[in-house]
Amino acid sequence: MSPLREIMRHVPSSVAVVTALHDQGPVGMTVGSFTSASLDPPLVSFFAGRHSTTWPLIREAGRFCVNVLSAPQHQVAAAFATRDADRFNGRSWTLSSLGSPLLDGVLAWLDCELDAVYEAGDHVAVTGLVHGGHAAVDAHPLVFFRGELVAPGWPGPS
Ligand SMILES: Cc1cc2nc3c(=O)[nH]c(=O)nc-3n(C[C@H](O)[C@H](O)[C@H](O)COP(=O)(O)O)c2cc1C
């Protein structure tokens, strides 16, 4: 494991699914790199790997929804990180105001217009202009920590 990857395993991250409605249908990918970038204008960001097959479709759509996952959604995180999985199969979702898939049961969501794409080594940094969003104040987060999806402070199913 690279030194950077070994260190970053110990740094907790949120887990989000970035979704878009492409001509081919709904698309989405799990990211642990979501963060806010600017308050004025309101920008959020995430990093997409150069070999991602989903990112080019999100880019073509020109808009995306960031679905920040809640404690019970570890299966959602896994499905949207698996190639060849039918990622939307059996999931409930609606369309956001901008027309991107909004997954049920998330901790928070942000409805974004694609703002800019920056080169960043083997990833690209993506910023989105936030047009709307919502947070569920009584929900617990899903967190990626030391290679595992965990839900601190949430009892979950036994
Ligand atoms: C917890 C977690 C965090 C991830 N974070 C990112 C990320 O920030 N950027 C990224 O490009 N891929 C990330 N991935 C991997 C993608 O989800 C995965 O490679 C991708 O969805 C699968 O292929 P596709 O992009 O071709 O659809 C992450 C996966 C997991 C499980």
The ligand as an ORCA input file, in Angstrom:
! r2SCAN-3c Opt
* xyz 0 1
  C     -16.136      4.337      0.460
  C     -15.764      4.546     -1.000
  C     -15.291      5.785     -1.417
  C     -14.952      6.007     -2.757
  N     -14.537      7.240     -3.140
  C     -14.295      7.504     -4.456
  C     -13.968      8.813     -4.887
  O     -13.901      9.766     -4.101
  N     -13.750      9.005     -6.218
  C     -13.821      7.975     -7.117
  O     -13.605      8.209     -8.297
  N     -14.137      6.717     -6.727
  C     -14.379      6.465     -5.428
  N     -14.726      5.203     -5.023
  C     -14.760      4.131     -6.010
  C     -15.977      4.226     -6.901
  O     -17.188      4.172     -6.193
  C     -15.938      3.056     -7.914
  O     -14.673      2.894     -8.412
  C     -16.790      3.303     -9.074
  O     -18.094      3.670     -8.745
  C     -16.916      2.065     -9.904
  O     -16.803      2.286    -11.194
  P     -17.348      3.390    -12.200
  O     -16.814      4.729    -11.818
  O     -16.763      2.929    -13.444
  O     -18.807      3.380    -12.076
  C     -15.070      4.960     -3.696
  C     -15.556      3.707     -3.272
  C     -15.899      3.503     -1.945
  C     -16.441      2.160     -1.519
*
